[in-house]
Amino acid sequence: MKRIYFVIAVLYLVSLTSCKKYLDVNTDPNRPIDVKESLILPPVQMLISQNINASGDASLSIVLQQYVQVIALNQVAPNQGTYLMYNIDMDGDWNNVYVRTLNNLSLLNTKATANGNFKYAAIAKILTAYCLGYATDAWGDIPYSQAFKGSENTKPAYDTQQQIYVQIQQLLDQGIEDANKNAGLSPGGDDFMYAGDMAKWKKLAYTLKARYYMHLIKAPGFTAAAQAQLALTALNNGMQSNADDCKVAFSGAAGAENPWQQNFLPASTLVLANTFVDGFKTRNDPRLTKMIAPAVQTGLFTGRQIGLDDIGSLESYSIPASFYAGANANNYLVNYTEALFLKAEATNIISGATAAQPIYQDGIRKHMEKVGVATTDINAYLSARGTLTATNALRFIIEEKFIANFLNAENFTDWRRTGFPALTKVRNALSEIPRRVLYPNSEITANPQPQQKAKTTDRLWWDVN
């Protein structure tokens, strides 16, 4: 039913963007020129869940997981995993982010604000901030302030990444402000993420504020201490338990499967990379059996090395276990454990490793509880993992955050800004490990901008050694 509702709503949106207003006598009742907020929100949320956060094997989300050596293609090199990329490869992702998602979020925000339905406006602003963060951390400078004006401006200039970060924080503040207004219609079942619970939407907004503050700890003109303090202040109002996770549930019925389950179907040739799988063995991590499925052919937990010259049997490699990639699994967008590891990292900057230790351990514990690890195994792992020190704190915090943020694009950002987990370029690599993706060919053709000459090894504004 959810997929049917999604398709119907998308058809409404398509009609909305294509219809023109004629005389009343020529109005087609089957092609409305106005769509209620409750019909715009569900398909936009599904687009974020499926087409941005987890879309298919050639998508940005999959490419980034190859860059951080979590996913591997069971294909001969060269391929995406060895850093092969063409501008045209990003056409679909740009379309998903801009044309299908941000454009409709702009419409939702405008409509909800005009109608006084401020809860919908709050959600629109918070999700816009989320999508802008995803886009700018992939491409760098992107259009926003001049975008979404239709025929009035078909070639919007790009905002700098620094300007986008300002907009992200403003959108989150405005979203929180709108969420506090007790006016207008309230979302319910049409809100696939929080079912209209505005308290949880505010927690998400504050957690995202902390995320984007921490991205700038090395950015020009910013200091780690100031950004860490801003993050800690935001997290006072952020997520407080695993129940606050921002996720989309899937029933597992035909047409309503978790997108990650679809991504790892045999036709994609996607499997888990050996770098990621072997890390669980090295740490003696009890989450191995909770997060990773043994290879069908051998019963062993085996990842594929990225960049091999030959193709192996798909059934000889591991894929994610059912918690993350079952047909009826949740698709996690932002996790409470991310809030804990952000807090641990910020606390380490402000107060040192000893103060960060209990927060860091709580992040591990809460993630292990979520995936079903027994308490005795949690305690044993925490004991074996040891104590944070001035020399290992950042590495341990980000390594554990990386596991808890499994399949999340945020891990690519964390690697770039901290250097952890430690990665080396893959076998048969065509370059150093990429630090961004290319601008899409469709955008280069339709809206030429000087930033579009960037190479995958060029650093973003905030990505400083």
Summary of the structure (lengths in Angstrom):
residues: 465
radius of gyration: 21.9
end to end distance: 48.8
largest distance: 75.2
contacts: 1556
relative contact order: 0.14
helix: 55%
strand: 4%
